Amino acid sequence: MRVVVFGDVFDDIIVKPTAPVRSDTDTLAGIERRPGGSAANTAAWLGALGTQVDFVGRTNLADTVRHETALRNSGVTPHLLGESTLPTGTIVVIVEGNTRTMLTERGANALTSPNDVSDALLQVATHLHFTGYTIFSGQPHGDFARLISRAHEHGVTVSVDPASSGFIADHGAQTFLDAVAGADILFPNRDEAMALTGLSDDAAMVDALTEHFAVVALTLGRSGALIGAGAPAGADPQTGARAQLGAGAQISADAPGATSATPGIRFAVPCQPVEPRDTTGAGDAFNAGFLAGLFEGSYAGERPFSRSASSALESRLQTAASRGVATAARAIENVGARPPGVVTHHHGLNAPGALH
């Protein structure tokens, strides 16, 4: 398995107030600077889990070597493009209990484009992952759908994390759905699924989204995750059509990624009880663990969502979900969004400049 991740890479400024924040005066706080970015975090966790992974993104030239080193230390092969004028993206994360408030400067991430992912990378990849942060950065939305088509031409499956319910609300559910048309896996949290479907029931949201994506892994915080694949219960057996998504967005059974021919799979997986220190990046860690578990033991060219593989799909998804919640549990036990410690395992192709 080899995964290409492209998208956001940030400097996270993590602020943990020691008391409730007071306006117009001082509040003591612990403040740390760490590498972050949802896509880069997922890449780092994948690398730490032993997966071969390439990361494509952009930073300011002054910070490129620092971020390359941080990625390599997690077993990732970086392909960072340096910008001379825009700053490296920066997020101030204010952590209060289990809540996070994020103030974001996109910086060089605004120029990260689907066209940055080369055919050379896709030719050696098994899977491609990116997030809504990049979709809503200002790049033409049609370029993302074309990247998904290009990935499929190389036999590469695709996953997307919506990343921000706020951005979905700002730009519209239909805009997001059009941009990711054909993606195989969706990793929403509850707020993002609500923004995309206009629903509030967890099972109903999964049913609605599985009409468009082969697999939906809905993360539910302390309630674990709900996994769905295939036609929802109660769907029309001929068309698979059932639910309406978002404000006026509707997915038909012949849409890319529709799976009405696959028997419906639904199951919940509980979270692993741990003492949380910092929930930043837990969803990114879940995504990495899920993908590592889904493709564990796969051989090159195997298509996990093909009809011939459907009999083994539920077992694969069970393994993936368990690995996802276990990795998320590891993440929240540590401060920061990346895996702790330095990982030294690099793979045969993990050499700077090996692929462009």
C-alpha positions as CSV (number, residue, x, y, z in Angstrom):
1,M,0.0,0.0,0.0
2,R,1.2,3.5,-0.8
3,V,-0.9,6.6,0.0
4,V,-0.6,10.0,-1.5
5,V,-1.9,12.8,0.7
6,F,-2.2,16.3,-0.5
7,G,-3.4,19.5,1.1
8,D,-2.9,21.7,4.1
9,V,0.3,21.9,6.2
10,F,0.3,24.4,9.1
11,D,2.1,25.7,12.1
12,D,-0.3,25.0,15.0
13,I,-0.1,27.5,17.9
14,I,-1.8,25.5,20.7
15,V,-3.1,27.7,23.5
16,K,-4.4,26.0,26.7
17,P,-5.7,28.7,29.1
18,T,-5.3,27.9,32.8
19,A,-8.6,29.7,33.5
20,P,-11.6,31.0,31.6
21,V,-10.4,33.5,28.9
22,R,-11.1,37.1,30.1
23,S,-11.7,39.8,27.5
24,D,-9.6,43.0,27.4
25,T,-7.0,41.7,29.9
26,D,-4.5,38.9,30.5
27,T,-5.2,35.2,30.9
28,L,-2.3,32.8,31.7
29,A,-2.0,30.0,29.3
30,G,0.4,27.2,28.1
31,I,1.4,27.9,24.5
32,E,3.2,25.5,22.2
33,R,4.1,25.6,18.5
34,R,3.8,22.3,16.6
35,P,3.6,21.2,13.0
36,G,0.0,20.6,11.9
37,G,-2.6,20.8,9.2
38,S,-5.3,18.2,8.8
39,A,-3.9,16.6,5.6
40,A,-0.3,16.7,6.9
41,N,-1.4,15.2,10.2
42,T,-3.1,12.3,8.5
43,A,0.1,11.7,6.4
44,A,2.2,11.7,9.6
45,W,-0.1,9.2,11.4
46,L,-0.1,7.0,8.3
47,G,3.7,7.1,8.2
48,A,3.9,6.3,12.0
49,L,1.7,3.3,11.4
50,G,4.2,1.9,8.9
51,T,2.3,2.9,5.7
52,Q,4.3,4.2,2.7
53,V,3.0,7.7,2.2
54,D,3.8,10.8,0.1
55,F,2.7,14.3,1.1
56,V,2.2,17.1,-1.3
57,G,1.7,20.7,0.0
58,R,3.0,24.2,0.2
59,T,4.9,26.3,2.8
60,N,6.9,29.5,2.8
61,L,10.4,28.9,1.6
62,A,11.8,29.8,5.0
63,D,9.9,27.0,6.6
64,T,10.1,24.3,4.0
65,V,13.1,22.4,5.4
66,R,11.6,22.4,8.9
67,H,8.3,21.0,7.8
68,E,10.1,18.4,5.5
69,T,12.1,17.2,8.5
70,A,9.0,16.9,10.7
71,L,7.3,14.8,8.0
72,R,10.3,12.6,7.4
73,N,10.5,12.0,11.1
74,S,7.1,10.4,10.9
75,G,8.0,8.2,7.9
76,V,6.6,10.5,5.2
77,T,8.1,11.4,1.9
78,P,7.5,15.1,1.6
79,H,7.0,16.9,-1.7
80,L,6.7,20.5,-0.5
81,L,6.5,23.5,-2.8
82,G,8.1,26.7,-1.3
83,E,6.4,30.0,-1.7
84,S,8.4,33.2,-1.6
85,T,5.7,35.7,-0.6
86,L,2.9,33.9,1.2
87,P,3.6,32.8,4.8
88,T,3.3,29.2,6.0
89,G,-0.3,28.6,7.1
90,T,-0.8,29.1,10.8
91,I,-3.6,28.1,13.1
92,V,-4.1,29.3,16.7
93,V,-5.9,26.5,18.5
94,I,-7.5,27.5,21.8
95,V,-8.1,24.3,23.8
96,E,-10.6,24.5,26.6
97,G,-11.6,21.1,28.0
98,N,-12.8,19.0,25.0
99,T,-13.6,22.0,22.9
100,R,-11.3,23.7,20.3
101,T,-11.5,27.2,18.8
102,M,-9.4,27.7,15.7
103,L,-8.2,30.9,14.2
104,T,-6.8,30.3,10.8
105,E,-4.4,32.0,8.4
106,R,-4.3,29.9,5.2
107,G,-1.1,31.4,3.9
108,A,0.7,29.3,1.3
109,N,-2.1,26.6,1.5
110,A,-4.3,28.9,-0.6
111,L,-2.2,28.0,-3.6
112,T,-2.2,24.2,-3.1
113,S,-3.8,22.7,-6.2
114,P,-5.0,19.3,-7.3
115,N,-2.6,19.8,-10.2
116,D,0.3,19.6,-7.8
117,V,-0.4,15.8,-7.6
118,S,1.6,14.4,-10.5
119,D,0.8,11.3,-12.5
120,A,4.1,9.9,-11.4
121,L,2.9,9.8,-7.8
122,L,-0.5,8.3,-8.8
123,Q,1.2,5.6,-10.9
124,V,2.8,4.1,-7.7
125,A,-0.1,4.9,-5.3
126,T,-2.8,2.7,-3.9
127,H,-4.9,5.5,-2.5
128,L,-5.3,9.3,-2.5
129,H,-6.5,11.4,0.4
130,F,-7.3,15.1,0.8
131,T,-9.5,17.4,2.9
132,G,-12.2,20.1,2.5
133,Y,-9.7,22.7,3.7
134,T,-8.0,22.4,0.3
135,I,-11.3,22.3,-1.6
136,F,-12.4,25.6,0.0
137,S,-9.0,27.3,-0.4
138,G,-10.0,29.1,-3.6
139,Q,-8.8,26.6,-6.3
140,P,-11.2,25.8,-9.1
141,H,-13.6,23.1,-7.8
142,G,-13.6,21.2,-11.1
143,D,-9.9,20.5,-10.7
144,F,-10.7,18.3,-7.7
145,A,-13.2,16.2,-9.6
146,R,-10.7,15.8,-12.4
147,L,-8.0,14.7,-9.9
148,I,-10.4,12.0,-8.6
149,S,-11.0,10.9,-12.2
150,R,-7.3,10.9,-12.9
151,A,-6.7,8.8,-9.7
152,H,-9.3,6.3,-10.8
153,E,-7.7,6.0,-14.2
154,H,-4.6,4.7,-12.3
155,G,-6.6,2.3,-10.2
156,V,-6.2,4.6,-7.2
157,T,-9.1,4.9,-4.6
158,V,-9.9,8.3,-3.1
159,S,-11.0,9.5,0.4
160,V,-12.0,12.9,1.5
161,D,-12.4,14.5,4.9
162,P,-14.9,17.4,4.7
163,A,-12.8,19.1,7.5
164,S,-15.1,22.0,8.3
165,S,-18.9,22.3,8.8
166,G,-18.4,26.1,8.8
167,F,-16.9,26.1,5.4
168,I,-19.6,23.8,4.1
169,A,-22.2,26.3,5.5
170,D,-20.3,29.2,3.9
171,H,-20.0,27.6,0.4
172,G,-22.9,25.2,0.3
173,A,-23.3,21.4,0.5
174,Q,-23.8,21.1,-3.3
175,T,-20.4,22.9,-3.9
176,F,-18.6,20.3,-1.8
177,L,-20.4,17.4,-3.3
178,D,-19.7,18.5,-6.9
179,A,-16.0,19.0,-6.0
180,V,-15.6,15.4,-4.7
181,A,-17.8,13.6,-7.2
182,G,-16.6,10.1,-7.5
183,A,-14.6,9.9,-4.3
184,D,-14.8,6.4,-2.6
185,I,-14.6,7.2,1.1
186,L,-16.0,10.1,3.1
187,F,-14.7,10.8,6.7
188,P,-17.2,13.4,8.2
189,N,-17.8,14.2,11.8
190,R,-21.3,14.7,13.1
191,D,-21.4,18.5,12.4
192,E,-20.0,18.0,8.9
193,A,-22.5,15.3,8.1
194,M,-25.4,17.5,9.4
195,A,-24.2,20.3,7.1
196,L,-24.0,18.0,4.1
197,T,-27.4,16.2,4.6
198,G,-29.6,18.6,6.5
199,L,-30.4,15.7,8.9
200,S,-29.6,15.2,12.5
201,D,-30.0,11.4,13.1
202,D,-26.7,9.6,12.8
203,A,-28.0,6.6,11.0
204,A,-30.0,8.7,8.6
205,M,-27.0,10.8,7.8
206,V,-24.9,7.7,7.0
207,D,-27.8,6.3,4.8
208,A,-28.0,9.6,2.9
209,L,-24.2,9.9,2.3
210,T,-23.8,6.2,1.3
211,E,-25.9,7.0,-1.8
212,H,-22.9,9.0,-3.0
213,F,-19.8,7.4,-1.4
214,A,-18.9,3.7,-1.4
215,V,-17.9,4.0,2.3
216,V,-18.9,6.5,5.0
217,A,-17.1,6.6,8.3
218,L,-19.0,9.0,10.6
219,T,-16.9,10.0,13.6
220,L,-18.9,10.7,16.8
221,G,-16.4,11.7,19.4
222,R,-16.9,9.9,22.7
223,S,-19.6,7.8,21.0
224,G,-17.1,6.2,18.6
225,A,-17.9,5.9,14.9
226,L,-20.7,4.7,12.7
227,I,-19.6,2.9,9.5
228,G,-21.8,2.5,6.4
229,A,-21.3,1.0,2.9
230,G,-23.7,0.0,0.2
231,A,-27.4,0.8,-0.3
232,P,-29.2,2.1,2.8
233,A,-32.0,0.1,4.4
234,G,-35.3,1.0,2.7
235,A,-33.7,2.2,-0.5
236,D,-35.5,1.5,-3.8
237,P,-34.0,-1.9,-4.8
238,Q,-33.8,-0.8,-8.5
239,T,-32.3,2.6,-8.1
240,G,-30.9,2.8,-4.6
241,A,-32.4,6.3,-4.4
242,R,-33.6,7.5,-1.0
243,A,-32.4,10.7,0.6
244,Q,-31.9,14.3,-0.4
245,L,-28.7,15.9,0.7
246,G,-28.2,19.4,1.9
247,A,-30.1,22.4,0.5
248,G,-31.3,21.2,-2.9
249,A,-28.4,18.7,-3.4
250,Q,-29.6,15.3,-4.6
251,I,-27.5,12.2,-5.4
252,S,-28.9,9.8,-7.9
253,A,-28.0,6.1,-8.1
254,D,-25.9,6.5,-11.2
255,A,-23.7,9.2,-9.6
256,P,-20.0,8.4,-9.3
257,G,-19.4,6.3,-6.2
258,A,-23.1,5.1,-5.9
259,T,-23.2,1.6,-4.5
260,S,-26.8,0.5,-4.8
261,A,-25.7,-2.9,-6.1
262,T,-23.8,-3.6,-2.9
263,P,-25.6,-5.1,0.1
264,G,-25.9,-2.5,2.9
265,I,-23.3,-2.7,5.7
266,R,-23.9,-0.7,8.9
267,F,-22.1,-1.1,12.2
268,A,-21.0,1.0,15.1
269,V,-17.6,0.9,16.7
270,P,-17.1,2.3,20.3
271,C,-14.3,4.7,21.2
272,Q,-11.5,3.5,23.3
273,P,-11.7,5.1,26.8
274,V,-8.6,7.1,27.5
275,E,-7.8,10.2,29.5
276,P,-7.8,13.0,26.9
277,R,-5.0,15.6,27.0
278,D,-5.6,17.2,23.6
279,T,-8.2,16.3,21.0
280,T,-6.5,18.3,18.2
281,G,-6.0,16.0,15.3
282,A,-8.0,13.1,16.6
283,G,-10.1,12.9,13.4
284,D,-6.9,13.0,11.3
285,A,-5.5,10.1,13.3
286,F,-8.8,8.2,12.9
287,N,-8.6,8.7,9.1
288,A,-5.0,7.4,9.0
289,G,-5.8,4.4,11.2
290,F,-8.9,3.6,9.1
291,L,-6.9,3.6,5.9
292,A,-4.1,1.6,7.3
293,G,-6.5,-1.0,8.5
294,L,-8.6,-1.1,5.3
295,F,-5.6,-1.8,3.1
296,E,-3.7,-4.0,5.5
297,G,-2.7,-7.2,3.7
298,S,-3.8,-5.9,0.3
299,Y,-1.8,-6.5,-2.8
300,A,-0.9,-3.9,-5.5
301,G,-3.8,-3.3,-7.8
302,E,-6.5,-4.8,-5.6
303,R,-9.8,-2.8,-5.6
304,P,-11.4,-3.1,-2.2
305,F,-14.8,-1.8,-3.4
306,S,-15.3,-3.9,-6.5
307,R,-18.2,-6.4,-6.6
308,S,-15.7,-9.3,-6.5
309,A,-14.4,-8.0,-3.2
310,S,-17.8,-7.3,-1.6
311,S,-17.8,-10.5,0.4
312,A,-14.7,-9.4,2.3
313,L,-15.6,-5.8,2.5
314,E,-17.4,-5.9,5.9
315,S,-14.4,-7.7,7.5
316,R,-12.1,-5.1,6.0
317,L,-14.2,-2.3,7.3
318,Q,-14.4,-3.8,10.8
319,T,-10.6,-3.9,10.9
320,A,-10.3,-0.4,9.5
321,A,-12.8,1.1,12.0
322,S,-11.1,-0.6,15.0
323,R,-7.7,0.6,13.8
324,G,-9.2,4.1,13.4
325,V,-10.5,4.5,16.9
326,A,-7.4,3.0,18.4
327,T,-5.2,5.5,16.5
328,A,-7.5,8.4,17.5
329,A,-7.2,7.2,21.2
330,R,-3.4,7.4,20.8
331,A,-3.8,10.9,19.4
332,I,-5.9,12.4,22.2
333,E,-3.5,11.0,24.9
334,N,-0.8,13.4,23.6
335,V,-0.5,17.1,23.1
336,G,-0.4,18.1,19.5
337,A,-1.9,16.8,16.3
338,R,1.0,14.6,15.1
339,P,2.3,11.2,16.4
340,P,4.7,11.5,19.3
341,G,8.4,10.5,18.9
342,V,10.5,10.1,15.9
343,V,9.9,7.3,13.4
344,T,12.9,6.1,11.5
345,H,11.4,3.6,9.1
346,H,11.7,4.9,5.5
347,H,10.7,2.9,2.5
348,G,12.4,2.1,-0.8
349,L,10.9,5.1,-2.6
350,N,11.1,7.4,0.4
351,A,14.0,9.5,-0.9
352,P,13.9,13.2,-1.5
353,G,13.1,13.9,-5.1
354,A,12.4,10.3,-6.0
355,L,9.0,11.2,-7.5
356,H,7.8,14.5,-8.8
